Amino acid sequence: MIDRTGLAEFLRRRREALQPEDVGLPRGPRRRTSGLRREEVAALCHMSTDYYSRLERQRGPHPSPQMLAAIAQGLHLSLSERDHLFRLAGQNAPSREGPSEHVTPGVLRILDRLTDTPAEVATELGETLRQTPASVALVGDNTRFTGPERSLGYRWFTTSGARSIYAPEDHDFLSRMYCSGLRELATLRGPGSRAAHFVDLLLASSEEFRNVWDRHEVGIRPREIKRFVHPEVGSLELICQRLLDPDQSHGVLVYTAVPGSESHEKLQLLSVIGAQTLR
């Protein structure tokens, strides 16, 4: 059963405890609100202000697990706080066994501060959970996909446009790398896992995947330099640094260019393009 009073008070307290700087928002010279405004939290949670406001006022519908997960991310809740939120709303807290899609507050704070740098948070299956504006400008909005297509490795073998942003001479290596990584992950997670399910789907739908899979390659790791072909700025060579959140099996991928290089200038231009797109 939903505890509307407890839920409303918890949401309000967590909202008031957050400052704009905590979530990558500008404070502004005339700000008087203690913490974040309701409309700011609603935007961070990708929901309407009316929906969120009704929850704080002890009204509105019974929030679904999907809405609660969005609120937990928008408010930068820890795993314990997320579980408490679910229980207040009368829902079972998500299992902590195995990989999770909940991005921890520390990782979110890192991402919020990389405003002009392409960076993303991805699951072990290559599903993008969060992106910086510069990342969207570089590779597009990868959070929009649903189902198996959320995984870049899955899209690589099944979606015609998935490879267009990557240098053609790297395609063969990337096919082997994605296949190698999926083989290792399916073995690690075991039969019945999502990784094993992706293998079955790809074996049934992609001849290229079947051919690469038959090589039984493992241990192929990403190269430090990734080459992109952007439709507006052309070719870029970017250094990819991967930070790991072992508790969540998430990777934070950050792309930078050598200062003074042509790719560095193009990356700066992409930051401007991304800001204009958001406006």
N, C-alpha and C positions, 0 to 999 in steps of 0.2 A: 504493500500500500504506500502511496506517495505521501511524504511528509511535507506538505506545502509550506508550512511556516519555517521548518528547518531548512528546506531547499532555498526559499527566498532569502533568508538571513545569510546562509552560506554564500550564495551568489553575490549578494550585496557586499559582504565583508571581503570577499576575494577581489571584487571589482575595485573597491576603495583602496585595497592594499597595493594595487598596481599603479605605477606611474607611467606616463607616456613613453619615457625613455626606456622602460622595461620591455616594451613591445615594439620599439622602433618608430614611434610616432613623435612628431614635433610637439613641444609643450605650448608654444605660442605665448605672446606677452600678456594677454588678458585672462589667462586661465584661473578660475576660482574653484573649480570642482576638486574635491578631495578624491584623488585617484582618477580612474577613467570614467568617461561618460558612458551611459547605456548604449548610445548609438555607436560609440567606438568599439565597445565589446561586441555588439551585434555584427559589426562589419568584420571584426577579427574571427567571429564564429561563422561567418557566411550565412547569416539569417537576418530576418527583418527585425528592426528595432521594436516593433509592436510585439512580436513573438517573445523576444527576450524580456521586454519590460513587463509583460504579463506574468512571467515566471517570478520576477522579483516582487510582484504585487500579489502573489499567491493566487493567481488566476491562470487561465489558459489551459491548453490540452496537456495530457500526460506525455511528457517528452519521450521520444523513441531512443533506443540505444545509439542510433546514428547522430541524433541531435545532441545527446549528452556527450558523445565523443567529440563533437565539434566544439561544444562549450568548454570541455576540459582543455582542448588545445588552445582555444581563444583566450582563456584565462591563465594559460601557462601553468596548469596544475601539475603537481607531482603525481606519481602513480597512486600513492596513498590517498591524496586528495581526490583524484579521479574516481577511485573505488568508493570513497565516501559520497561523492556526488551521485553515483549510480544508485547507491543504497537509499539515499534520501528521496530519489525519484521513483523508488519502488522497483528498480531493475536489478538484475544480477550483475555484479561487477565482472568485467571481462577477465578471462583466465590469464594468469601470468605465466603459464607454462608455454614454452615455445616463443616464436617471434611475435612481436606486437607492433601495431601501427601508431602507438602513442609516442609522440616526440617529446622528449624530456625538456623541462624548462631551460636547463643549461644549454642544450643544443639550439633551442629557439632563440635564446639571447645571442648566441654566436651568429645565427642567421640574420637576426634583426640588425646587426651592426655591419653586415657586409652589403650595404646598400648599393654600391657601385661595382660589385664583384660578382661574377656568375658563381652561384653556389646552390646546392640542393641537398636535401635529406632523402635518402632512398633506403628501401628495405633490402634484405639480402637477395630478394628476387628481382631487384632493379625497378621497384615501383616507387615513383617519385611521390613523396608525401608533402614536401614544402620546397619552394623555389624562391630565390631572390628575384627582383625585377630584372636584373641584368641577365640572370639565367633564362628567364622567359624570352628576353630579347635575343639571346644566343640560339636557343634550341626550340623555342616555343613552349606553350603551357602543357607540360607533361602530366599535370595533376588532373587533367580533364578526362582521362581515359577511364573506362570501367571494365570489370571482369578481367580475364587473362591479359587483355591488351594494356592493362596498367603496367605490365612488365616490359621494359625496353627489350630485353632478350627475347621475349615472345613476339613482340612487334617486329623485331629484326627479321624473323623468318616468315612472317605472315602478312605484313602490311607493306604495300609497295612504296609508300613515301617515307618509311622509317629510316632509310639509309641516305636520303638526299642531303642531309646536313653534314655527312662525314665524307672525308676524302676517299674517292673510289679505290685508290691503291691500297687502302687499309681494310677494305670490306672483307677480304678473305681471312685476314688475321682476326678481325672482330667476330666473324662467324665461328671460328675455332675457339676464341676466348669465351663467348657466351655459352657455347655448347659444353666446353670444359667446366665452366663454373656451375652450370646446371647439373652436370653429372656428379660433381663433388657434393653439391647441396642435396640432391635427391638421395645419395648414399648416406649422407649425414642425417637427414631428417627421416629417412626410411619410407617404406611402402605406406600409402595412404596419405602422405604429406602433400602439400600444395605443389612442392617442387616435383614430386613424382607424377602428379596430375598434369603438370605442364609438359613433362616429357612425353606422356601418352598423347596429349593433344598435338604436340609438334610432330611426333612420329606419324600420326595419322594424317597430318595436313601439309607437311613440307618435305619434298624430296631432298632439297639441299640439307635440311636438318638431318634426315636419315643418313645421308652420305657422310656428313661430318661426325655424326654420332657413332657410326661404325668404326671410326678411327680409335675410339676409346682413349682419347687424349684427356689428361688432367694436368693441373698445375700451370696452365697458361694464364699469366697475370697481365693486367693492363699495363700498357707502356706509359712512361711518365709524360711524354709529349703526345697530345691528342690534336689531330688535324681536322679542322672544320671547314666547310664551304658554305658561307652564309649568303643568302640571296641578295643582300643589300651591300655588304662590305667586302665580300669575297673570301679569300682563303685566310685562315688564322691558325697559328701554331700556339697552343696553350699548354701550360704545365698543370697537370691535375694532381692535387694533393688530396689524399683520402684520410679522414679522421674517423675513428671507429667509436661507437657507443656500444660496448660489449653487452651491457645489460639488456639492450633492446635489439641487438643485431642490426643496427642502423649504421649507414655510412654517410658522412658529411663530405661531399665532393666540392672542392674549391678550385676554380680555374683562374690562373694568372698568366701574365705574359712578361717576358723580359723587358724591363724598363728601357725606353728609347727605341724599341723594335717596332717594325711596321705593325705587327700583331697587337702591340700595346696601344698604339694609336687607334687601331680599329676597335679595340675593346673599349676604349674611352668613348668612341663614337657610338658604340652599341649601348652604353650606359645612358647616353642622351636620348637615343631612339627609344629605349625602354621607358624612360621617364615621360617622354611625349606620349607614348602609347597609353600609359596609365592615366595621364591627364585627359 
